[in-house]
């Protein structure tokens, strides 16, 4: 998980937005539209990041097409300290 998070967060352009998505979902499950509004990001941008995070087992979703709700995975919950370390080292904090 550590290598995947380094790549997703510090190794690509969208790392800051992916960090914001993970941190938001850590507190409350949401769908793409809710995330778009809460984070003030374009819906298509949110969808792109959600797909990447889901493909890499950082988040999961309830299996509904429209209004699909996203959650962080158990694996991600176990590695939140690694995420915080990456955020600090990559200077992506608030």
N, C-alpha and C positions, 0 to 999 in steps of 0.2 A: 504494500500500500504506500510505503514511503516514496518509492520511485515514481509511482503513478501520480501521487500528489505533487511531487516536485515538478513533474512535467506539466500537469494540468494548471498549477498555480504559478510557479516561477518560470517555467520554460516556454510559455506561450503568451501571446499578446492579450488574451482574454482572461488572464489569471485573476486580475482584480475583481472583475465581474463574477467569475466563478466563486471566488472567495465570498463575495457578498451574498450570493445565492445559497451557498452551503451554510453560512452563518445565520441567514434568515430561516432556512429550513430546520436548523438545529433547534430553534425556538418554537416553530409552528409549521406544520405541514400546510402547503399551499398549492394551488394550480398555477399554470403559466400566466394566466391573466392577472391573478392576484400578485404574483411576483413582479410582473411588468409594472403594475401600478405602484406597488410598495417601493421598488428600487428605481423607479422612473427610468426604465429602459424599454426600448422597442420590443414588442412582443416577439418578433422574429429573432432578435438577438437572444432573448430569454430562451426560446425554443432550441436554438443552436446549442447554447451552453447546457441546457437540461439534457439534451441528447448525448453530449460528450460525457457529462457526469454520470448519466445512467449507464452508458456503454462501459464505463470504467468502474462500476460497482461502488460509486460514491453516494449515489442516491438511488431510490427505487420509487415505483409508482403503483397506485391502484390501477387495475386494468380497465380503464374506461377511456374511450377515444376523446370525447369532448369533456373538458373539465377534469381531466386526469389529475389526481392529487399526488404530489411528490413528498417524499420523506428521505432523511438521510438513512443510510443502511446501518445495520448493527456493526459491520466492519468499520465504517466511518466513525461511528460513535466511539469505538475502541481506540481510534487513532486521532481524536481531536487535538491531543497534545502535539502530535506531529504537525498537524495543520497550523496550529498556533506558532510553532517553531519556524515553519516555512514562511509564514506571513511576516514574522519578525526579521528573519534573515534576508528576505527578498524586499523588505521595506514596503510592504503593502498594507500596513495598518492604517486605520482611520485617517 
